[in-house]
Every structure is written in C-alpha cells, then in structure tokens.
C-alpha cells in the first residue's frame, strides 16, 4: 500500500509536469532497491530525482514540513518545546514563500552547517546536528527532488520563541559548545552493511533527535541513542542501546527489519510518534537499507549483559499493596482482559503481550500511561494494512483508575516496576510533559 503524496489540485501543467509524474510514480510504486539500482532506460537526471524521492522519505521530511491537513512540504507544523513554538518552513520550490530561489549550495549549507540561505544560524529544532552527517551527493539528490515538486504559495507564521532564546546571537555560543559539522565517516573495522546502517540511523534518519536525553539547553548529552523524553509530545523515546528498554541485541536482524517496516512483531508493537515514523518513512526502506539499519541497531546492545526487567521488586506484599493491585486487576478484567488475556500474553501480531513487555515496565512510565489514556493503532503499512487498535480510556476511567490498572500490569505476570499515581496520569494528559 502506498500513500499518494500530492493532490491533483496541486499540479501545475507546465513543462516539468511529466517529469514530476514519472518521479512520483516511481517513488511511490517502485521498490526502492530498484530505484537506487539506476535503470539504464532513465536519464541520470530522473535517476537522481527518484533517489531524492527515496531519501526524502527515509529522512521523513514531509513529517515535519506538513501541517495537519495541510499541503505536503508547505510547512506550518507547530512544534511545541520548552524553548517556544517552532513553525516549520515551506520547502516547496515556490519563489516567494518556499525555497524556489535556493541553490544546491544553499541547501547543503542548511543541512551541513545549520545556516539559512542568508547565513542566519538555524535553531536545532531543525536537526542539522544529525543532518550534517549526510553526504553532499545525497543532499543534492534531496534538493533536486524538492525542486521538482509543484510550488505552493504558503506563508507560515513566525516561530514564537521564548526570551532569552529568541536572541539569535546566543545560537553562536550554543553551536560552539554542542555542534560540530562533519559528514559521516565510516568505521574501517566494521562492515559496509554496518556502516550503511550507522549512516542512516545517525544521519538522514536522525534517530538521535528523539532517542536521546537533552540538557537544559536542549543539547543531546550523547550520540548513543540512550533514550529521552520527546519535547512537546509527552512520549518517551526508549534507549536503543539498552536491553532494559528497546535495545535489540538479542533479536534477529529479521525481527528488527519486520518492526521497522511493519511496526509489529511478536515481541513488540510501535505506538505514538514511532508508529507515525514507520507509516510515513521506514516502511519504504529498501530491503538492503532495512537490513543495514537492523545490523547497526542490533550491534548497539548485543554485548550488553543483564536482564530485561526493570524497576523495583517488592520484598514484602503488604496488605495495602495487595489491595491496590487487586483493584487494578478488577479494572483490567473489565476493560483489558478480552484482548490482552488473563495471562497478559495477548495475541501475537494482533494484541501485544503485556507480560514481559519492556514498554510496560519502563521508567518513566509515560508510554504505558498514554497508551491507556489515548489508545491508538500500530502504523498502517503495506504488509499490515489493517492493524488492530486499542480504544482510548481517557473518557471512561478516572485518573485514579488509570493509575490502578497501569500499576497492575506493571506488577503482574513477573513484571516488576514502581506503582503509578494519579499525579503521574494527570501529568501525561499534558502534551508538554
């Protein structure tokens, strides 16, 4: 299943129309591995456009540069952070409101150096801290594709950045402390496949933009994908290097590929922002690139020792604790057991298991709480076109009841983690948390 990127109303019937149509058709319907192979019957220009279309999807550019219900790539999406609200720009080739006057060098400067066409320093809400690792060849291909799109005239409101962060010269200090431009350099001791995966994860995929802990100035504390709270979304992006969270050292590469391309395996189900990334971007990975990412991600934690279970173990089950968990069990039996089972094992590939589920036991408990509050679906993908979903319980259960049922699933079937309070639940109703 593929998703049409543009509405027919967007088309402008000019000399570039058929070139654009060819690129769109191939990018949407042709397997990426064939696109990248370079069929001799296509011109080098068309091959570059097809490659750019593929790379643009891998980088999920449309995900940020498209407002909800808005025109693709025309910007206007509001990103709420503790530093203010950033509004994404129009990156269609419109000369008045987009990047129609930009050159390849201008675009490269933005990705590689974090500078706009006029030399202004960009805020790192645009993840140039990761995009700097993208090669010039790939940057040029992405730019060529963006320039082939129908121009959309759309002026977006300015970002509303809080004082003192709106004093742009402070960015020079931030960059001196936390940013170093540099294209990805392969590690000679690793295989070509591992290096390709590292390039995609660290650079174009910009996974570290979410899966990292940030300091008070919004800078990533490391590049090890150790997990962190996603600003403005309320979700926790788990560590990809720890088996306690989402490390995949004990997974097969085939399992990792399946999760990347479908969002669902017998061990895990993607949800929240990650489900969106799979739907909009990762499902379109070529098999070669998906394998490469899997090899790299697996390597991050395959040598880590320790058990999966996290949190605390109760040495003594007090009467009050037993009463607390029993109340949670009653709520679970009423609202959850029909799908997830009395044993918490769910139905593989349909309803995720809660027993031994790392996402259930993680601290912070944001993801488990938000899943109960908001429900949701795994991503709709070509290989999983009709995923089973979970209804929201925010309007059915009070905060205290959500806390009870989440505490129960975090401490049953061998799970052990801290209890949840009504305050935890209330905080997770605020998307800014």
C-alpha positions in Angstrom: 0.0 0.0 0.0 1.4 3.4 -0.9 0.3 6.8 0.1 -0.3 9.5 -2.6 1.9 12.4 -1.7 0.1 15.1 -3.6 -3.4 16.1 -4.6 -4.3 16.6 -8.2 -5.3 20.2 -7.3 -1.6 20.9 -6.6 -0.4 20.1 -10.1 0.6 22.9 -12.5 0.6 21.8 -16.0 3.9 23.1 -17.2 7.0 21.6 -18.9 8.1 19.8 -15.8 4.7 18.1 -15.2 5.5 14.8 -16.9 9.0 14.7 -15.3 7.3 15.2 -11.9 4.7 12.5 -12.6 7.4 10.0 -13.5 9.3 10.7 -10.3 6.1 10.4 -8.2 5.0 7.2 -9.8 8.4 5.5 -9.4 8.9 6.8 -5.9 5.5 5.6 -4.8 5.2 2.3 -6.6 8.7 1.0 -7.5 10.7 -0.9 -4.8 13.4 1.4 -3.5 16.1 -1.1 -4.3 15.2 -0.9 -8.0 15.1 2.9 -7.8 18.6 3.0 -6.4 19.9 0.5 -8.9 19.6 3.0 -11.7 17.7 1.6 -14.7 19.6 2.4 -17.9 16.4 3.5 -19.6 16.1 6.5 -17.4 18.2 9.6 -17.7 20.7 10.4 -15.0 18.5 13.4 -14.0 15.5 11.2 -13.5 17.6 8.7 -11.5 18.7 11.5 -9.2 15.1 12.6 -8.7 14.0 9.1 -7.9 16.9 8.7 -5.5 16.0 12.1 -4.0 12.4 11.0 -3.5 13.5 7.9 -1.7 16.0 9.7 0.5 13.3 12.3 1.3 11.1 9.6 2.6 13.9 7.9 4.6 14.5 11.3 6.2 10.7 11.8 6.8 11.0 15.4 5.6 7.3 15.5 4.9 6.6 14.5 8.5 7.8 17.9 9.9 7.2 20.1 6.9 3.5 19.4 6.5 0.8 20.8 8.9 -2.0 18.6 9.9 -4.5 18.7 7.0 -2.1 21.0 5.1 -0.3 20.9 1.8 2.7 18.5 1.6 6.0 20.1 2.2 4.4 23.6 2.6 5.3 23.8 6.3 3.2 25.3 9.0 3.5 22.5 11.5 3.8 23.8 15.1 6.5 22.1 17.2 6.0 22.9 20.9 9.1 22.8 23.1 10.3 24.2 26.4 12.0 27.0 24.3 8.9 28.1 22.5 6.9 27.1 19.5 8.8 26.5 16.2 6.8 26.7 13.0 8.3 24.6 10.2 9.0 26.4 6.9 7.7 25.9 3.4 10.2 23.8 1.4 8.4 23.6 -1.9 10.0 25.4 -4.8 7.8 28.5 -4.5 10.0 31.5 -5.1 8.1 33.8 -2.7 7.3 31.6 0.3 9.4 28.5 -0.2 12.9 27.6 -1.4 12.5 28.3 -5.1 15.4 30.8 -5.0 17.7 28.5 -3.2 20.7 26.8 -4.9 22.2 23.4 -4.2 24.9 25.2 -2.2 22.3 26.9 -0.1 20.5 23.7 0.7 23.8 22.0 1.6 24.7 24.8 3.9 21.4 24.3 5.8 21.8 20.6 6.2 25.5 20.5 6.8 26.2 23.8 8.6 22.8 24.7 10.1 22.7 28.0 8.3 19.9 29.5 6.2 20.4 30.9 2.6 21.2 34.3 4.0 23.6 33.0 6.5 21.4 33.2 9.6 22.0 30.5 12.2 19.2 28.0 12.4 17.7 26.7 15.6 18.4 23.0 16.2 14.7 22.2 16.2 15.7 21.5 12.6 18.0 18.5 13.3 21.1 19.7 11.4 23.1 18.3 14.3 22.3 14.9 12.7 21.8 16.0 9.0 25.4 17.3 9.0 26.4 13.7 8.5 24.5 13.4 5.2 26.8 13.3 2.1 26.8 16.1 -0.4 25.6 13.6 -3.1 22.5 12.7 -1.1 21.8 16.3 -0.1 21.9 17.3 -3.8 19.5 14.5 -4.7 17.1 15.5 -2.0 17.3 19.1 -3.2 16.7 18.1 -6.8 13.6 16.2 -5.8 12.2 19.1 -3.7 12.8 21.4 -6.6 10.7 19.1 -8.8 7.6 19.4 -6.7 4.7 21.7 -7.5 5.4 25.1 -5.9 2.9 26.0 -3.2 2.5 29.6 -2.2 2.0 29.5 1.6 3.3 32.0 4.0 3.6 30.5 7.5 3.5 32.4 10.8 6.8 33.1 12.5 8.0 30.9 15.3 7.2 32.1 18.8 10.4 31.5 20.7 10.6 32.5 24.4 13.0 35.0 25.8 16.1 34.8 26.0 16.2 32.0 23.4 14.8 34.3 20.8 18.0 36.3 20.9 19.6 34.6 17.9 23.2 35.6 18.6 23.1 33.1 21.6 23.0 30.4 19.0 26.6 31.0 18.2 27.5 30.1 21.8 25.3 27.1 21.7 26.9 25.9 18.4 30.4 26.4 19.8 29.5 24.2 22.7 27.4 21.5 21.1 27.7 21.4 17.3 30.5 20.2 15.0 29.8 19.9 11.3 31.0 16.8 9.6 29.9 14.2 7.1 29.6 10.6 8.4 33.0 8.8 8.4 32.8 5.0 8.1 34.5 2.9 10.7 37.1 0.8 9.0 36.8 -2.0 11.5 33.1 -2.5 10.6 31.4 -4.0 7.5 29.9 -2.0 4.7 26.5 -3.0 5.9 27.1 -1.8 9.4 28.4 1.5 8.2 25.4 2.0 5.9 23.1 1.4 8.8 25.1 3.7 11.0 24.9 6.4 8.3 21.1 6.1 8.0 20.5 6.0 11.8 22.9 8.7 12.8 22.4 11.0 9.8 19.4 11.0 7.5 17.2 9.0 9.9 18.1 11.5 12.7 17.1 8.9 15.3 19.1 10.7 17.9 16.8 13.7 17.6 14.3 11.7 19.7 16.1 8.8 21.3 18.4 11.0 23.5 18.5 12.8 26.8 18.9 16.5 26.5 20.4 19.0 28.9 18.7 22.3 30.0 19.8 24.0 26.8 18.3 21.3 24.6 21.6 19.7 23.5 21.9 16.0 23.2 24.0 14.6 26.1 25.5 11.9 23.8 25.1 10.1 20.5 24.5 6.7 21.9 20.7 6.6 21.5 20.2 6.2 25.2 16.6 7.4 25.3 14.8 10.5 26.3 11.6 12.4 26.7 10.3 13.8 23.4 9.8 17.6 23.7 6.2 18.7 23.3 4.8 15.2 22.8 4.7 13.6 26.2 6.2 10.3 24.9 9.4 8.7 26.0 11.7 7.5 23.2 13.4 4.5 24.7 17.0 3.7 24.7 18.0 1.7 21.6 21.2 0.6 23.2 19.9 -0.9 26.5 18.1 -4.2 26.7 16.2 -2.7 29.7 14.3 -0.5 27.2 14.4 -1.1 23.4 17.8 -2.5 22.8 17.7 -5.3 20.2 20.9 -7.2 20.9 19.0 -10.5 21.5 16.8 -10.0 18.4 17.4 -11.4 15.0 18.0 -8.9 12.2 14.9 -10.3 10.5 12.8 -9.3 13.6 14.2 -5.8 13.6 13.5 -5.4 9.9 10.0 -6.5 10.4 9.4 -4.0 13.2 11.0 -1.2 11.1 8.9 -1.9 8.0 5.6 -3.0 9.6 5.6 -1.7 13.1 4.5 -5.0 14.5 6.3 -8.2 15.6 5.5 -10.9 18.1 7.8 -9.1 20.6 6.8 -5.5 20.1 4.4 -3.0 18.6 5.3 0.6 17.7 3.0 3.3 19.0 2.8 7.0 19.4 5.3 9.1 17.4 7.2 6.0 16.4 4.2 4.5 14.7 4.0 7.6 12.6 7.6 7.4 11.6 7.1 3.8 10.5 4.0 4.7 8.5 5.4 7.8 6.8 9.0 6.7 6.4 10.5 3.4 7.5 8.1 1.1 5.7 9.5 2.4 2.4 13.1 1.4 3.2 14.7 -0.8 0.6 15.5 -4.3 1.8 19.2 -3.5 1.7 18.8 -0.4 3.8 16.4 -2.1 6.3 18.9 -4.9 6.8 21.7 -2.4 7.3 19.8 -0.4 9.9 18.9 -3.7 11.7 22.6 -4.8 11.8 23.7 -1.4 13.2 20.8 -1.3 15.8 21.5 -4.8 16.9 25.1 -4.0 17.5 24.3 -1.3 19.9 23.3 -3.6 22.7 24.2 -7.2 21.6 27.2 -7.3 24.0 25.2 -5.8 27.0 24.6 -8.1 29.9 21.8 -8.0 32.3 18.1 -8.9 32.5 15.3 -7.2 30.7 13.2 -6.5 33.7 13.4 -3.0 35.2 12.2 -1.1 38.2 11.8 -2.4 41.8 11.0 -5.7 43.4 8.6 -5.8 46.3 10.2 -8.0 49.0 7.0 -7.9 51.1 3.5 -7.7 49.7 1.8 -5.6 52.3 -2.0 -5.6 52.8 -2.3 -2.1 51.3 -0.2 -3.1 48.3 -2.3 -6.2 47.7 -5.5 -4.2 47.9 -4.0 -1.7 45.4 -3.1 -4.4 42.9 -6.4 -6.2 43.4 -8.3 -3.0 42.5 -6.2 -2.7 39.4 -6.9 -6.4 38.5 -10.6 -5.8 38.6 -10.3 -2.9 36.2 -8.0 -5.0 34.0 -10.5 -7.9 33.9 -13.3 -5.5 32.9 -11.5 -3.4 30.2 -8.4 -5.2 29.1 -8.5 -9.0 29.6 -10.6 -9.7 26.5 -7.8 -8.6 24.2 -4.6 -9.0 26.3 -5.7 -12.2 28.0 -5.8 -13.3 31.7 -2.2 -14.3 31.4 -1.1 -11.0 29.8 0.3 -12.7 26.7 -2.1 -11.1 24.2 -2.3 -12.4 20.7 1.0 -12.4 18.7 0.9 -9.8 15.9 -2.5 -8.6 16.9 -2.8 -7.6 20.6 0.6 -7.0 22.2 1.7 -9.0 25.2 1.9 -7.1 28.5 3.8 -9.9 30.3 7.5 -9.2 30.0 6.8 -6.1 27.9 9.6 -3.6 28.4 7.5 -0.7 27.4 5.1 -1.5 30.2 7.9 -1.6 32.8 10.0 1.3 31.6 10.6 4.3 33.8 9.5 6.9 33.1 6.1 5.3 32.6 4.8 7.8 30.1 4.2 5.4 27.2 2.1 2.9 29.2 0.0 5.7 30.7 -0.5 7.5 27.4 -1.5 4.2 25.6 -4.2 3.7 28.2 -5.4 7.3 28.0 -5.3 7.8 24.2 -5.4 4.3 22.8 -4.0 4.1 19.3 -3.1 1.9 16.3 0.1 0.4 15.1 1.1 2.0 11.8 -0.9 1.2 8.6 1.7 -0.3 6.3 1.9 -2.3 3.1 2.5 -5.5 5.0 0.0 -4.7 7.8 -2.8 -2.7 6.0 -5.4 -3.2 8.7 -3.8 -3.1 12.1 -5.8 -3.9 15.2 -6.1 -0.9 17.5 -6.8 0.0 21.1 -9.6 2.3 22.2 -8.9 5.4 24.4 -9.9 5.1 28.0 -9.4 8.8 29.0 -13.2 9.4 29.0 -14.0 6.1 30.7 -11.5 5.9 33.6 -10.7 8.5 36.2 -7.0 9.3 36.8 -7.0 7.1 39.9 -8.4 4.2 38.0 -5.8 4.6 35.1 -3.1 4.6 37.8 -4.5 1.4 39.3 -4.7 -0.6 36.1 -1.3 0.6 34.9 0.2 -0.3 38.3 -1.4 -3.7 38.0 0.1 -4.6 34.6 3.5 -3.3 35.7 3.5 -5.7 38.6 1.8 -8.9 37.4 2.9 -12.0 35.4 6.5 -11.5 36.5 6.6 -7.7 35.7 8.1 -5.5 38.4 8.2 -1.8 38.4 7.1 1.2 40.5 3.5 1.9 41.2 1.7 4.7 39.3 -0.1 7.6 40.9 -3.0 9.8 39.8 -0.5 12.6 39.6 1.6 10.6 37.0 -1.6 10.2 35.0 -2.5 13.9 35.2 1.0 14.9 34.0 0.7 12.7 31.0 -2.5 14.4 29.9 -0.4 17.5 29.3 1.4 17.1 25.9 4.1 19.5 27.1 5.3 17.0 29.7 
